[in-house]
Amino acid sequence: MEIVERYWRWPDGSVGASVWECSQNGAEAPPPRAGAVEISAAEHDAGVAALAAARAEWVGGLVAEEASTALLDCTALILAGVPEATARRMSGCLDLEVEINV
């Protein structure tokens, strides 16, 4: 049995890999989805790395936005008269190493 591995770039720019076991009776691997372009293993690996980096950047932005929102919420709670420790718990601001001056 032969193992066939091919790498693809899809029309949306993402990459993927396909692995088939082809029997010795001459069967071939099925064709890729419409619009796929065959690429090298190195191009596939670079594409996977680029997508992972883009995802990490996106997640980092979400984390920063969440921290900023938590700080604003905490400050608003304190201004409303809630004790700081309680405001931090309510807003999720516990892990933020910031001094809240109101």
N, C-alpha and C positions, 0 to 999 in steps of 0.2 A: 504494500500500500504506500502511496506517495502522499506526502503532506505538502499542500500548496498554500503559501501565504502571500497575500497581495495587500497592498496599501492603496488607499483612495483619498482623494480630496473631493468633497461633495460640493454642489453648487453654492451652498451657503458659506463656504470657506473652511468648514470643519473637516477633520480628517478621521479616518477609520481604518481598521484592518479586518481582513477576512481570512479565515483559515478553513481549508477543506481537506478531507481525506479522500483521495481519488483511488479507486480500485485499479487493479492492473488490467482490467478489461477495456481500457481506453477511454473511460469516462473522464470528462473534463470538468473543471470548476464552473459553476454557473456564472453568468455575466453579472456585473455590478448593477446597481440601481441606475436609472436614467440620469445622465448628467455627471456621473462620476468620472474622474480622471485618475488613471493609475499614476502613482508617485513612488519614489524610492523609500526604503526604510528610513534613511536619514531625513528625508523631507517629512515623513510621518512623525518621527521623533521630535523634529523641530516644531511642527505644528502642534503636537501635544504639549510641548513645553510652553509655547506661546499662549495656548488656551489656558493652561494652568496659571501662568503669570497674570493674564487678564482677569481670571477668576479671583486670584489672590488680591489684586488691586481693587476689584469690585467689593469683595468682602471687607477689605480694610476701610473702604469708604463707608460701608454700612456700619461698621463698628464705631468709626469716628462720629458719624451722624447720631448714632444711638447714645454715645457718651455725651455729646453736646445737648441732646434733648433731655437726658437725665439730669444734667447740671441745671438747665433752665427750669425743669420741673421742680427740682429740689429748692432752688432759689425762690420760686413762686410760692412753694409751700411754707418756707421759712417766713417770707414776707406776709403770708396769711396768718402767721402766728403759731405754726406747727413747730415743735422743738426740732432742732437740727438732726438729732439721731433718728427721730421718727421720720422726718422729711427724707433723710437719706435712704432709709429702708423703703419707704413708700415709692420713691422715685427710681430706685435701683442704682443710686449713686454711691453705694457702699465702697466699691473698689476704686473709685476715682480718687486719686491723691491730689485733691485741690482744697484750698481753703475757701470757704464760702463767706464772703463779707457782704452783709446786708445792712 
